[in-house]
């Protein structure tokens, strides 16, 4: 299972007009059917979860090149364009309330794809865990509001989800692919694209956070009473004051303050009763959100000197490169290759000549 990229996008208001969305559905259907016929489900899944290819597809079918609506509208068009029984691939979930229906929709493809109940349960767990990791284990202040889960008749899957940072009006997109990565919490991102990088972001998926992940599990399994002595509500120095910095403490452990509510302690007690074996199991526990994950990481640093990664796991990419080199140069090789693949798909797809010429024209403008 591989997370193949992250993209930051500005929030633009409004929505695609009906006439445009209708054509986006038709065009995305033609492109997808061509790929499925020529290359199969695996290749389509690899392409749609690639942030470069996804971005080029969104531009080609007619939406804004870099607005946050690129994600939600393109995924929505694909959901309408693909029929599970006809294409052997299902696009599930979506924006807002639709994202919360993803588990129910996954159950709906059990008979269509002849998948075993145990496989369906694993797909649901994968859907939930990808959202949990990008919302809680990577603490970049982007709150998820869109989650699209793409699954094939063989049970392979991909995820395209997006979070919003309210104070800046920017969205960040996360891509996942269900191959190659053995652990959800160990370096899941392959190609990460962004023009905005946080100065201090807790990344519990970094390889540098491996020891902190292990100690976090041990701290929970030792019991709430053992853990509670590191917390106080008396207004002393906040533990969060030390985020991203080495702690130089005296031999005795000063009781530091961090905001864990009574409900939070109930979650930690629940985790203690479960006795998770791995960090994946720990973060999968209901209620184990960003505050608890962060608190455990800080205590692991305080007690054991085990520092997690505080580097934002994003890397600049062509997705926000400009022709004038601002904010950075376009990655021409990757971009040109993406456009070439889309051109081949368009030329061989079945659609009206007028729409094909229009799509090819939009694609050429990207060069």
Secondary structure by P-SEA (a helix, b strand, c coil): ccccbbbbbbbbcccccaaaaaaaaaaaaaaaaaaaacccaaaaaaaaacaaaaaaaaaaacccccccaaaaaaaaaaaaacccccccbbbcccccccccaaaaaaaaacccccccaaaaaaaaaaaaaaaaaaaccccccbbbcbbbbbbcccccbbbbbbbbbccccbbbbbbbbcccccccccccccbbbbccccccccccccccaaaaaaaaaaaaaaccccccccccccccccccccccccccccccccbbbbbbcaaaaaaaaaaaaaccccaaaaaacccccaaaaaaaaaaaaaaccccccccccbbbccccccccccccccaaaaaaaaaaaaaaaaaaccccaaaaaaaaaaaaaac
